[in-house]
Amino acid sequence: GVDLTKDKDGQLVENSKVMEAFPRLGEIDQKYLTTPHEINIPAADIGISLEQLANRYQLFAASQLGLYYDIQTVRIMFAALGTSKFIILEGISGTGKTSFPYSLGKFFKRDVTVCSVQPSWRERTEMMGYFNEFTKKFNETAFLTSIYEAGYRQDVNIVILDEMNLARIEYYFADFLSIMEMPVTSEWKVEVTRTPDDMNPARLESGRLLITQNVWFVGTANNDDSTFKITDKVYDRAITITLNDKGNRFDAEYTEGVLMPHKNLALLYEQAQTNYPVSKASFAKFEKLDEFVTKNFRISFGNRIMKQLKIFVANYVACGGKEVDALDFIFSSKILKKFTALNLAFMQDELNSLSSEIDKIFGKGTFALSQRLIKDYQKLG
């Protein structure tokens, strides 16, 4: 094959320097510059809704992979994908933390990339790779290759950071946590290398790579003695899903995955915001709960959480769920999670009154996830 790259005017030119320094990324350039990636959507997949997507995934995972997720968990995952590019899956061993994103890759017909986080990781080069001055080659990691190639593709790309809290997340993932805060997605660029431009592959501009919107990072986390505590800074930027139970088996007829360009999925999430905004009544109730928690526990919700809440709730309802269940998920995963920093042993009365306040505001029998977590906290006490 000829070594190809694009020059300043977008013309294909030969470049052996790139292939010497970045053999894997150079090869990706060659592959896509000559034949761009296209998706021909099968007739059966045209016009599919978020609710149909969630239901279909549940049946797909069960019938093809023997993975059983209850529909509420599936709705949470699909709503999360439309809320954040960074999702954390927590829970005890054997609850399917890695199989969940792995099966989503199979469902969207684009295999995931699994990156096993090492305890030694201190900075992004250990995840992204680095230029070896001795060999004059860039050490191209699976992580880098995956996010680089995604820029040429139209589909959904998932990168799993397995056991991500074996090292300090804010050390090696800092650049990604920062860019996800930027409102303008064309500025989502991370530095990869400081090598001269004539050595760099086509998608590196001044050594920086644009992280495209068809990439999601899913981190799995075990909370035990061998891991680092995940900080609020990390939790605040992610949507965290706790998998506590192994799913119950159910009969599912053989169901196919979907072929769907990322932009079609993005459009479904956009429409969800228009079609299912949080009702004013629910938002007012949530603000009431906010006041109670601020006053009694000195923990406040903040603008970021309120913004995520609005996006998540609309997505969750579009996936076929109830608004109150989406509010429950946000409250338990975003606010109650912060309670672990409090001295819960001395807060039994306050926890009791919080439980009653939730019943008073939202009605008895609602907020099941939050009430279960409050009970767990009371047991700790």
N, C-alpha and C positions, 0 to 999 in steps of 0.2 A: 504493500500500500504506500501511497505517497503521503508525506507529512503535510497536512493542510492546516492553515489557520486563516483568520480574516485580517486584512490590513485595515488602515484608517478609513478607507472608503468602502469597507464591507466586502471587498473582493477576496475570493479564495486565493491564498498564496501558499507556497511550500515553506515549511519552517522546521528544520531539523533540530534547532536549538531547543525548541519547546519539547520535542520528543525525547531529547536527552535528559532534560531537567525534570519534566513531568510526563513520564511515559503513559501512565494510566489516564490522566486528564487529557493529554494530547490525543489519545486514542478515542476518548469520548467526543472530543471536538470533531475528529474525522468522521465518526459514525453519524453524527447528527447534522453536520454542516452539509454533507452530501445528500442525506435523506432525513428531512425533518420528521419529528414524531407526530403522527396523526391518530385520532381515535374515530373510528366509524361506529357510531352508537347503534346497537341492534334495535330493531323496531320495539321489542318488548321493554327496552330500558328508556324509551323516550317519554318524557312527561311524568316520570315517577316523582312522587311527593316525599317529603321527609318522613312522614308517618309510614308510608309503604316501604321506604328504605330501611327504617328501623325494624319493622316487622319481618321484612325479607332477610335482613342480616341474622335475626334471631333464629329463623328456620334454617338458614344456610349453615350457621355455626353448629347447630344441633345435627342436621342431616349429613353434612359432609365431614365435620371434624369431631363430632361427639362432644362438643362443648355446649353446656347448657347455662344460658344467662337468662334471668327473669327479665321481663319486658321493661320494668322500671329501670334496671341497671343499663339496659341497652339504650333507652331513651336518654338517660343521663350522659352516656358516652357520646351519642350523636349530638346532643345539645352542647356538650363540652367542645366538640370539634369545631362548632360554629362560634364559640366564645373566645377560645384561646388557642394559640399554636403550641402550647405547652401543657401537657396533662401528666399528672402524677398518679400512679396506681399504688395504693398501699394495702397492707393486709398480711395476715399470717401466711406462711408457706403453704403452697398447694391449692390456693384459691384461684389460680389461673391468671395471675398478673401479667405474665409474659405472653400467655396464649391469647389474651384478649386483643392486644394490638396486632399480634401475629395473624390472628384470624381475620382481622379487619383488612389487612394487606391482601390476604387471599380473596376476601369478599370483593375488594375493588380491583382484583386481578393485577396487583402490583406488589410483589413480595417486599416485605419490610427489610430494613437493614438492622441487624442487632449489634450494638456496640457494648461490650462488657466493660463497665467502668472499673478501673484498677485503683486500689487503695493509695497508690503512689502519685496519682494525678494531682498536680498543684496548679497547673495553668493550662490555657487552651491549646498550646502546641502539642500536649500529650494526647489530645483528642483529635486535633486538626492535622497534626503532622508538622514537620519542620524541614528546612533546607540543610542538607548535610554538606558542610564545606569540603569535607575530605573526598566524597564521591561525586560532588557537584550534582547530586540528584536530590529532589524533594522527596521526603519520606511520606508517601501518599496513604493516608489511613482509609479504612472502609467508610468512616464517618464523612470525611472530606469528599471522597469519590461519590458518595450517595447524594449529598446536598448539591454537589456540583452538577451531576447528571440531571437532577430534578429540574434545573433551570432550562433544560432543553425539552422537558416532557410536559404533556398536558394533563397527566393523571394525578391521583392522590398518592403522595409519597410519605411513608411513616418511618421514622428513625427511632428505634428503641434504645434508650440508655439503661441497660440492665443493671440493677442494684446500684442506682445512681448515687446513693448516699454512703457508699463505701469510701468515697473521698468527699471533700467539701464542695458542694455544688457551686457555691458562689465563687470558688476559685477558678475551676476549669470552664464553667458555663457563663462566666460574667458577661462576656460580650453579647451573648444571646439574650440574657436577662435584660440588658440595656436596650438593645434594638427593639425588643418587643414592646417597649414603652413609647416608641416613636409613632406618632399618628400617621405620618406619611410613609407608606410601605416601600416606596422607591428609595428610601434612605436606609433600609434594613441591610447595611453592608458590614461585613466583618473582615478584619485584616487576616490574610492567609500567609503572605510572604512579603519580603522586601527585596526580592530578586528583581533585576532590571526587566522592564516591560517586554523586551524582545525575546526573553526566555519564558515569558508567562503564557499559559493557555488563554484561549479567546475570551473566556468569561471573567477573567481576573483583570479588573481595571485598577491600575496602580497598586496591584497586589491585593486588592479588596474584592470580595465576592458578595454579590447580591443574593440574599436568602429569599427565594421566591415563595409566593403565597400558597404553593401546592405542597409545602413541607410541614409536617407536624412532628414534634418531639414528644415521645411518651417515655417518661421515666418510671421504672419500677423501684419500689423502696421497701426494705424490711426494717422494722424498728426493733433492733436488738443491740447487744453490747458491742457488736463488731462494726456498727455504723455510726455516722455522725447525725446529730439532731438536725432536722431540716429547719432552716430559719424562717421567720415571718417574711423576710424579703423574697424568698423563693416561693413560699406558699401563696403569697399575695399575687404573684404574677401568673400562677398556674391555676388550673381547675384540678382539685384533688378528689379522686374517687377511692373510697375504701371498699375493698372486697373482703367481706368477712365469712361468707358462706359459700360452700360448694353448691353450684346450681342443682336443682332437682331435675332428674331425667324427665323428658316428655316425648311423645311421638311427634315426629316432624317429617312431612313428606319431602323427598329430595328437592332441594331448592338451589338454583344457580346464583352465582355472584352477579355483580353489575359491572358494566363497562361505562364509565362516566367521566367526562373531562372535569377537571377541578373547577373550571369556571361555571359549569352547570350546577355543581354542588354549592359554590359560593352564591350563586343567584338564589337558590332555595333558602339559604340562610338570610339573604337580604330581604326576600319576600316575607319571611317569618317575622321580621322586625316590623314590617308594615301591617301584616295581617293579624298578628297576635300580641300587640303591645301590652305591657303589664297594666291591669286595670287600676284606675285612680284609687278605688276602694282598697285594693290589696296593698298598693304602695303606701297608702296612709297607715294601714295596719302595721306594715313592716317598720315604718318610721316610729310608730308607737313602741314597738318592741325594741328598737334601737335606743330610744330614750330610756327605757327601763334598764337595759344592759349597761348603758353608759353610766347611769346613776348608781346602780348597785354593784357593778363589777369593774367600773372604770375602763371598759374596753369599748372603743367606738368603731363604727363601720367604715367611715372614710369614703371618699369619692370613688376610688377605684372599685371598691366592692359594690357600690350602688350602680356603677356603670356596668360591671359584669352581670349583676343581678338582672338588669333590664334586658341585656342581650340573651342571657341564659334562659330566662323565663319564657321569652317569646319562642326561642328554639325548641324548648321542651314541650310547649303546648303544640307547636307545629309537628312534633314527633308523636302526637297523640296523647300526651300526658295532661294532668291537671295543674293549673296555676299554683294551687296551694302546695302541691308536692314539690314543685320547682323551688318555691320560696323556702320550704323545709330543707331541701338539699343545700341551698346557698347558706342558710343560717347555720346548719350543723357543720358544713365543711369549711366555712369561712370565719364564723364567729366563735362557735363553741370550741373549735380547734384551738383557739387562742387561750382557752380556759386552763390548758395544761400548765401554763406558766403561773397560775394562781395557787395559793395554799388551800386546796380543795377540802382538806381534812377539817378546816375551821369554817367551811361555808355551807354546811348542810341546810341551814335555814334559808339562806339566799337561793340555793339550788331548788329547794321546795317551792319558794315563791316564784321563781322563774318558770317552773313547770306549770304552776297555777295560772300565771300571767299569760302563757302561750295558750292554754285552754280558754282563758277569758277572751283573748283577742281573736283567735282563729277557730275556736270551737273544740270541744272535747273529741278525742279520737283522731285529730289531725296532727301534723308534724311528728309522724312516727319515728323518723330518723333522729330528730332532735331529742325527743322524749327518751328514746333508747340510750342516747349518749349521756343525757343528764343522769339517768339511772346508773350507768356505768361509773360516772364521776362520783355519785353518792356511795357506791360500793367501795371506791378507793378510799373514801373518807372513813 
